[in-house]
Amino acid sequence: MIVHLVLGLSAALVAAGFAVRRRAFIAGQGMIVAGCAACAGCMIWQLRQNVLALPAKGPDRNQALVSYFLAGQVLREAGGRPGPIALLFPPETVMDAETVGTFSGTFSRVLRGASGLQTRTIALDAPPRAARSGDIPLAAFQQAISNAAPAAAYISFAGVPAGIDSILAAPEPGRPKWYVFDPWGTTNWLAALRKGSIQAVIVPRPGVRLELAPEESGEPQEAFRRLYLMATPATADRIAGELRTK
């Protein structure tokens, strides 16, 4: 609307300039130049807005795939137990708000059809240098568990430290279930996964650098297969072996 008004005023200014130029050449010429400049500026602005503008970046599909498959596991294995689902994330120095939003938003959307399951996010407290290398201390996980209200399930998007099995209870009916995304591709989760204290772990496929990988398209299962491996208690040793030989 404003663009049309500016164009109309510019055209009127040019027309007036032609009329004035017969009596006052310099003033009329100046009005014509000003009107043409305004028209040109308006057209350039419209070109930038409508043609050259980059589309808004949506959620990263490669990241969303992780939440999609972890949430699917939760629905299958913990969906019958209502309660909060705790999503554990590294400190903001490692994972920014946009990435956290992609993971948590996708997870929540998958759970939308399950009554009684709500998500809450918890940022782990860890030194920036240790967190960036994936070496978040065991104490950070202990603190997050003890300071928050009990959850039906815990999903760590920050991997897990060595010795995590020492603070996770043996699998029993009614116990919170654990699921892990380990972006650093460690095997710290192996002992806990073997005994069932952790139900599933997603790691990058050996040779894949997630920060450099192009955004995958196509069916979720196929896109996931190209980027990630999912380990369960039944496949724990095989997946760990693949990671150790990468």
NORKA-V555053 format. One record per run of one state. SS is the DSSP state (2 for helix, 1 for strand, 0 for the rest). FROM is the first residue (numbers start at 1). LEN is the number of residues. If there is no record, write none. Layout:
ss	from	len
SS	FROM	LEN
SS	FROM	LEN
//
This chain:
ss	from	len
0	1	1
2	2	20
0	22	3
2	25	28
0	53	8
2	61	18
0	79	4
1	83	7
0	90	7
2	97	17
0	114	3
1	117	7
0	124	4
2	128	5
0	133	5
2	138	10
0	148	5
1	153	4
0	157	7
2	164	3
0	167	10
1	177	6
0	183	7
2	190	5
0	195	5
1	200	5
0	205	15
2	220	8
1	228	5
0	233	3
2	236	9
0	245	2
//
